[in-house]
């Protein structure tokens, strides 16, 4: 059986491109997931790996949809070897049914991990450079007066939360955190 796996990192990203490619590759069943590739507890990936049997082929659009670290890719490769299943990565033009495909699988995994580490290193260096120039990271603090005004509007029940956020400029998350904080303080 040819089984597909598609993943995007956030809920607002689309699976359409991957789904089209997996359908074109002849996948009989496709598992989809909206979860970070860095997480090891991806439910649908676990289901895919439990479903695979000897002779099956797991198809992904790109290897980074399957795993973000060489370690995880190798774990998946070892599991597929144990099961007698193969792996095809459409965009990486890789098929583990061939010796070259198996070698390419491991090399691409190393390169993907290197790329991720380099991005992390550049981000860290950029944040350190900004701090050295006196800039702080993170979100700006919410103005206490605006927050207090938003809470009063909320408690008056005269406006919807959406209207309150538009009127005050206080985000919905900040409003709810402040309401929780005040509720805990009152108890």
KABEL-V475158 format. One record per residue. N is the residue number from 1. RES is the residue in three letters. BURIAL is I if it has 24 or more other ideal C-beta (glycine too) atoms within 12 Angstrom, else O. Layout:
# KABEL-V475158
N:RES:BURIAL
N:RES:BURIAL
This chain:
# KABEL-V475158
1:UNK:O
2:UNK:I
3:UNK:I
4:UNK:I
5:UNK:I
6:UNK:I
7:UNK:I
8:UNK:I
9:UNK:O
10:UNK:O
11:UNK:O
12:UNK:O
13:UNK:O
14:UNK:O
15:UNK:I
16:UNK:O
17:UNK:O
18:UNK:I
19:UNK:I
20:UNK:O
21:UNK:I
22:UNK:I
23:UNK:O
24:UNK:O
25:UNK:I
26:UNK:O
27:UNK:I
28:UNK:O
29:UNK:O
30:UNK:I
31:UNK:I
32:UNK:I
33:UNK:I
34:UNK:O
35:UNK:I
36:UNK:O
37:UNK:I
38:UNK:O
39:UNK:O
40:UNK:O
41:UNK:O
42:UNK:I
43:UNK:O
44:UNK:I
45:UNK:I
46:UNK:O
47:UNK:O
48:UNK:I
49:UNK:I
50:UNK:O
51:UNK:O
52:UNK:I
53:UNK:O
54:UNK:O
55:UNK:O
56:UNK:I
57:UNK:I
58:UNK:I
59:UNK:I
60:UNK:I
61:UNK:I
62:UNK:I
63:UNK:I
64:UNK:I
65:UNK:I
66:UNK:I
67:UNK:I
68:UNK:I
69:UNK:I
70:UNK:I
71:UNK:O
72:UNK:I
73:UNK:I
74:UNK:I
75:UNK:O
76:UNK:I
77:UNK:I
78:UNK:O
79:UNK:I
80:UNK:I
81:UNK:O
82:UNK:O
83:UNK:I
84:UNK:O
85:UNK:I
86:UNK:I
87:UNK:I
88:UNK:I
89:UNK:I
90:UNK:I
91:UNK:O
92:UNK:I
93:UNK:O
94:UNK:I
95:UNK:I
96:UNK:I
97:UNK:O
98:UNK:O
99:UNK:O
100:UNK:O
101:UNK:I
102:UNK:I
103:UNK:O
104:UNK:I
105:UNK:I
106:UNK:I
107:UNK:O
108:UNK:I
109:UNK:I
110:UNK:O
111:UNK:O
112:UNK:I
113:UNK:I
114:UNK:O
115:UNK:O
116:UNK:I
117:UNK:O
118:UNK:O
119:UNK:O
120:UNK:O
121:UNK:O
122:UNK:O
123:UNK:O
124:UNK:O
125:UNK:O
126:UNK:O
127:UNK:O
128:UNK:O
129:UNK:O
130:UNK:O
131:UNK:O
132:UNK:O
133:UNK:O
134:UNK:O
135:UNK:O
136:UNK:O
137:UNK:O
138:UNK:O
139:UNK:O
140:UNK:O
141:UNK:O
142:UNK:I
143:UNK:O
144:UNK:O
145:UNK:O
146:UNK:O
147:UNK:I
148:UNK:O
149:UNK:O
150:UNK:I
151:UNK:I
152:UNK:O
153:UNK:I
154:UNK:I
155:UNK:O
156:UNK:O
157:UNK:O
158:UNK:O
159:UNK:O
160:UNK:O
161:UNK:O
162:UNK:O
163:UNK:O
164:UNK:I
165:UNK:I
166:UNK:O
167:UNK:O
168:UNK:I
169:UNK:O
170:UNK:I
171:UNK:O
172:UNK:O
173:UNK:O
174:UNK:I
175:UNK:I
176:UNK:O
177:UNK:O
178:UNK:I
179:UNK:I
180:UNK:O
181:UNK:O
182:UNK:O
183:UNK:O
184:UNK:O
185:UNK:O
186:UNK:O
187:UNK:O
